[in-house]
Amino acid sequence: MDAQTIQEIKNEILGLQAKLDEITARNTPKVMPEYDLDIALTMYTDHLKADFERVSPKAKYPEAKFDVTFERGRKFIKVVKSSWGSTSVHSFICIQPHDQWKFGDILKAASWAAPAKNFARGNVLNPSSYSNHRWTGA
């Protein structure tokens, strides 16, 4: 094979890859439907646990434990984290759309019982929106 044939094959492969990427993007939902809240909460929990493991690896800190639980209220789900022997509120997730909040919006915790209502920090149904959340808080 000569260089021109090799270049033609590379261009053809790049063209096919671009078409495949376009089809994949068109057919991949950007946001999960509301009925997938359980899956979204599991993904959010996995993200937080992975971040904890990143900064506190079990090999270095075998006693390190990180757990996430959920407490359902009328308007929000409270995300409670437990680590290093203490428990605190990590964030709140909107389950009843009201005011400017949409279903699944992640709000920072202002206190044990209330979210900070200045702006949403992401949406649990859109995993890319909480990529910058850490195990310490939203």
TORBAMI-367307 format. One line per field, with one value per atom (N, C-alpha, C): residue in three letters; x, y, z. Coordinates in steps of 0.1 Angstrom, whole numbers, plus 5000, padded with zeros to 4 digits. Each point is the difference from the previous one (the first is absolute). Example, Ala and Ser with C-alpha at 12.3 -4.5 7.8 and 13.67 -1.06 7.14 Angstrom:
2
r = c(ALA,ALA,ALA,SER,SER,SER)
u = c(5132,4991,5009,4996,5009,4992)
v = c(4943,5012,5012,5011,5011,5011)
w = c(5078,5000,5000,4993,5000,5008)
This chain:
138
r = c(MET,MET,MET,ASP,ASP,ASP,ALA,ALA,ALA,GLN,GLN,GLN,THR,THR,THR,ILE,ILE,ILE,GLN,GLN,GLN,GLU,GLU,GLU,ILE,ILE,ILE,LYS,LYS,LYS,ASN,ASN,ASN,GLU,GLU,GLU,ILE,ILE,ILE,LEU,LEU,LEU,GLY,GLY,GLY,LEU,LEU,LEU,GLN,GLN,GLN,ALA,ALA,ALA,LYS,LYS,LYS,LEU,LEU,LEU,ASP,ASP,ASP,GLU,GLU,GLU,ILE,ILE,ILE,THR,THR,THR,ALA,ALA,ALA,ARG,ARG,ARG,ASN,ASN,ASN,THR,THR,THR,PRO,PRO,PRO,LYS,LYS,LYS,VAL,VAL,VAL,MET,MET,MET,PRO,PRO,PRO,GLU,GLU,GLU,TYR,TYR,TYR,ASP,ASP,ASP,LEU,LEU,LEU,ASP,ASP,ASP,ILE,ILE,ILE,ALA,ALA,ALA,LEU,LEU,LEU,THR,THR,THR,MET,MET,MET,TYR,TYR,TYR,THR,THR,THR,ASP,ASP,ASP,HIS,HIS,HIS,LEU,LEU,LEU,LYS,LYS,LYS,ALA,ALA,ALA,ASP,ASP,ASP,PHE,PHE,PHE,GLU,GLU,GLU,ARG,ARG,ARG,VAL,VAL,VAL,SER,SER,SER,PRO,PRO,PRO,LYS,LYS,LYS,ALA,ALA,ALA,LYS,LYS,LYS,TYR,TYR,TYR,PRO,PRO,PRO,GLU,GLU,GLU,ALA,ALA,ALA,LYS,LYS,LYS,PHE,PHE,PHE,ASP,ASP,ASP,VAL,VAL,VAL,THR,THR,THR,PHE,PHE,PHE,GLU,GLU,GLU,ARG,ARG,ARG,GLY,GLY,GLY,ARG,ARG,ARG,LYS,LYS,LYS,PHE,PHE,PHE,ILE,ILE,ILE,LYS,LYS,LYS,VAL,VAL,VAL,VAL,VAL,VAL,LYS,LYS,LYS,SER,SER,SER,SER,SER,SER,TRP,TRP,TRP,GLY,GLY,GLY,SER,SER,SER,THR,THR,THR,SER,SER,SER,VAL,VAL,VAL,HIS,HIS,HIS,SER,SER,SER,PHE,PHE,PHE,ILE,ILE,ILE,CYS,CYS,CYS,ILE,ILE,ILE,GLN,GLN,GLN,PRO,PRO,PRO,HIS,HIS,HIS,ASP,ASP,ASP,GLN,GLN,GLN,TRP,TRP,TRP,LYS,LYS,LYS,PHE,PHE,PHE,GLY,GLY,GLY,ASP,ASP,ASP,ILE,ILE,ILE,LEU,LEU,LEU,LYS,LYS,LYS,ALA,ALA,ALA,ALA,ALA,ALA,SER,SER,SER,TRP,TRP,TRP,ALA,ALA,ALA,ALA,ALA,ALA,PRO,PRO,PRO,ALA,ALA,ALA,LYS,LYS,LYS,ASN,ASN,ASN,PHE,PHE,PHE,ALA,ALA,ALA,ARG,ARG,ARG,GLY,GLY,GLY,ASN,ASN,ASN,VAL,VAL,VAL,LEU,LEU,LEU,ASN,ASN,ASN,PRO,PRO,PRO,SER,SER,SER,SER,SER,SER,TYR,TYR,TYR,SER,SER,SER,ASN,ASN,ASN,HIS,HIS,HIS,ARG,ARG,ARG,TRP,TRP,TRP,THR,THR,THR,GLY,GLY,GLY,ALA,ALA,ALA)
u = c(5008,4992,5009,4995,5008,4994,5007,4996,4986,4997,4987,4989,5001,4989,4998,5011,4999,4993,5003,4994,4985,4996,4986,4992,5006,4994,4998,5011,4999,4988,4999,4989,4987,4999,4987,4996,5010,4997,4996,5007,4996,4986,4996,4987,4989,5003,4991,4999,5011,5000,4992,5001,4992,4985,4996,4986,4995,5009,4996,4998,5009,4999,4987,4996,4988,4988,4999,4989,4999,5011,5000,4995,5005,4995,4985,4995,4986,4991,5005,4992,5002,5009,5003,4993,4991,4993,5010,4998,5009,4996,4987,4995,4991,5001,4992,4985,4991,4986,4997,4990,4997,4999,4994,4998,5012,5012,5013,5007,4992,5006,5008,4996,5008,5013,5000,5013,5009,4994,5007,5006,4993,5005,5011,4999,5011,5013,4998,5011,5007,4991,5005,5008,4995,5006,5014,5000,5012,5011,4995,5009,5007,4992,5005,5009,4997,5008,5014,4999,5012,5009,4994,5008,5007,4992,5006,5011,4999,5010,5013,4997,5012,5008,4994,5008,5003,4993,5003,5000,5010,5000,5001,4993,4999,5014,5008,5014,5007,4998,5007,4992,4987,4991,4990,5004,4991,4988,5001,4988,4991,5003,4992,4987,4989,4986,4993,4993,4991,4987,4989,4987,4991,4990,4990,4987,4991,4986,4991,4987,4991,4988,4995,4988,4991,4988,4990,4991,4999,4991,4988,4993,4989,5005,5010,5005,5014,5008,5014,5003,5010,5007,5013,5002,5012,5011,5011,5012,5009,5000,5008,5013,5011,5013,5005,5006,5007,5015,5009,5014,5008,5010,5009,4993,4989,4992,4991,4998,4991,4989,4989,4989,4996,4998,4995,4993,4993,4992,5010,4999,5008,4993,4988,4992,4985,4992,4986,4997,4990,4996,4985,4996,4986,4992,4989,4991,4986,4998,4987,5003,4999,5003,4992,5007,4993,5010,4995,5007,5009,5013,5009,5006,4997,5006,4993,5008,4995,5002,4993,5001,5015,5006,5014,5011,4996,5010,5008,5013,5008,5003,4997,5002,5010,5008,5009,4993,5005,4994,5003,4990,5002,5001,4992,5000,4996,4998,4996,4986,4991,4987,4996,5009,4996,5011,4996,5010,5002,5012,5003,4992,4992,4991,5004,5013,5005,5000,5006,5000,5003,4996,5002,5014,5006,5014,5001,4989,5000,4986,4999,4988,5004,4994,5004,4996,4991,4996,5010,5009,5010,5014,5006,5013,5011,5000,5012,4998,4989,4998,5006,5002,5006,5014,5007,5013,5010,4997,5009,4996,4990,4996,5010,5003,5009,4993,5007,4993,4997,5007,4999,4987,4995,4987,4998,4988,4996,5006)
v = c(4988,5012,5012,5010,5012,5010,5011,5010,5006,5002,5006,4991,4987,4990,5000,5000,5000,5013,5011,5012,5000,4994,4999,4991,4990,4991,5007,5007,5008,5010,5007,5010,4993,4989,4992,4996,4995,4996,5012,5012,5012,5004,4999,5003,4991,4987,4991,5002,5004,5003,5012,5010,5012,4997,4992,4996,4992,4991,4992,5009,5010,5009,5008,5004,5008,4992,4987,4991,4997,4998,4997,5012,5012,5013,5002,4997,5002,4991,4988,4989,4998,5008,4999,5012,4996,5011,5008,5013,5009,4999,4998,5000,4988,4993,4989,5004,4991,5004,4999,5007,5001,4986,4991,4987,4992,5005,4994,5006,5006,5007,4990,4988,4990,4997,4999,4998,5012,5012,5013,5001,4997,5001,4990,4988,4990,5006,5006,5005,5012,5008,5011,4995,4990,4994,4994,4993,4994,5011,5011,5011,5005,5002,5005,4990,4988,4989,4999,5002,4999,5012,5012,5011,4999,4994,4997,4990,4990,4990,5006,5010,5007,5007,5007,5007,4992,4990,4991,4986,4995,4986,4990,4989,4990,4994,5000,4995,5008,5013,5009,5002,5000,5002,4989,4988,4988,5003,5009,5002,5011,5005,5011,4994,5006,4995,5013,4998,5011,4993,5006,4994,5012,4997,5010,4994,5008,4996,5011,4997,5010,5000,5012,5002,5008,4994,5007,5009,5012,5010,5003,5011,5004,5005,5009,5007,4995,4995,4996,4987,4994,4988,5006,4997,5004,4989,5004,4991,5001,4990,5000,4991,5006,4993,4996,4989,4996,4996,5007,4997,5003,4992,5002,5002,4993,5000,5011,5009,5011,5000,5006,5000,5014,5004,5013,5000,5011,5001,5003,4993,5003,5009,4997,5009,4996,5007,4997,4999,4991,4998,5002,5009,5004,4989,4996,4990,5005,5012,5007,5013,5001,5013,5012,5010,5012,5012,5012,5012,4999,5002,4998,4986,4991,4987,4990,4992,4989,4987,4990,4987,4995,4996,4995,5010,5013,5010,4997,5001,4998,5014,5001,5012,4998,5010,4999,5001,4994,5000,5013,5007,5012,4996,4990,4995,4985,4994,4987,4998,5010,4999,5007,5009,5008,5001,5001,5002,5015,5003,5014,5002,5010,5002,5011,5002,5011,4994,4989,4994,4985,4992,4986,4997,4990,4996,4989,4997,4989,4993,4989,4993,4985,4993,4986,4991,5005,4992,5003,5009,5003,4998,4988,4997,5010,5005,5009,5013,5004,5012,5000,4988,4999,4994,5002,4994,5008,5012,5007,5000,4991,4999,4991,5003,4992,4993,4991,4993,5009,5011,5009,5009,5002,5008,5004,5004,5004,5014)
w = c(5000,5000,5000,4992,5000,5010,5002,5010,4996,4988,4996,5003,4998,5004,5015,5007,5015,5005,4994,5004,4997,4988,4996,5010,5004,5010,5013,5005,5012,5000,4989,4998,5000,4994,5000,5014,5008,5013,5009,4998,5007,4997,4987,4996,5006,5001,5006,5015,5006,5015,5003,4991,5002,4998,4991,4998,5012,5005,5012,5012,5002,5011,4999,4988,4998,5003,4995,5003,5015,5007,5014,5008,4996,5007,4998,4988,4997,5008,5002,5006,5015,5006,5014,5008,5009,5007,5009,5000,5008,5014,5003,5014,5001,5012,5002,5003,4996,5003,5016,5004,5015,5006,4993,5006,5003,4995,5003,5012,5009,5012,5008,5002,5008,4994,4986,4993,5002,4998,5001,5014,5011,5014,5002,4994,5001,4993,4988,4993,5008,5006,5008,5012,5007,5011,4996,4989,4995,4997,4994,4997,5013,5010,5013,5007,4999,5006,4993,4987,4992,5003,5002,5004,5014,5009,5014,4998,4992,4998,4994,4991,4994,5010,5010,5010,5012,5003,5012,4996,4992,4995,5012,4998,5010,5003,4991,5002,5010,5000,5009,5013,4999,5012,5001,5004,5001,5008,5010,5009,4994,4989,4994,4994,5004,4995,4996,4989,4994,4996,5006,4996,4997,4991,4997,5002,5007,5002,4995,4998,4995,5009,5003,5009,4991,4998,4991,5008,4995,5006,4990,5002,4991,4987,5001,4988,4995,5010,4997,5006,4994,5006,5006,5013,5007,4997,4995,4998,5013,5008,5012,4998,5003,4999,5014,5001,5012,4996,5007,4998,5012,5002,5011,5014,5001,5013,5002,4990,5001,4989,5003,4990,4998,4987,4996,4987,4997,4988,4989,4989,4988,4991,4997,4991,5000,4993,4999,4985,4997,4986,4999,4991,4999,4994,5006,4995,4997,5004,4996,4994,4987,4994,5006,5003,5006,4999,5001,4998,4987,5001,4988,4999,5009,5001,4991,4993,4991,5007,4996,5005,4999,5010,5000,5003,5001,5003,5013,5000,5011,5007,5013,5007,5011,5002,5012,5013,5010,5013,5007,5005,5008,5015,5004,5013,5000,5011,5001,4994,5001,4996,4987,4995,4989,4989,4987,4990,4998,4994,4996,4987,5000,4989,4990,4999,4990,4986,4998,4986,5001,4990,4999,4997,5006,4998,4989,4994,4990,5000,4992,5001,5000,5009,5002,4988,4991,4988,4989,5002,4990,5006,4999,5007,4997,4988,4997,5008,5005,5008,5014,5005,5013,5000,4989,4999,5009,5004,5009,5015,5003,5014,5007,5012,5008,5012,5006,5011,5012,5000,5012,4999,4988,4998,4986,4997,4987,4997)
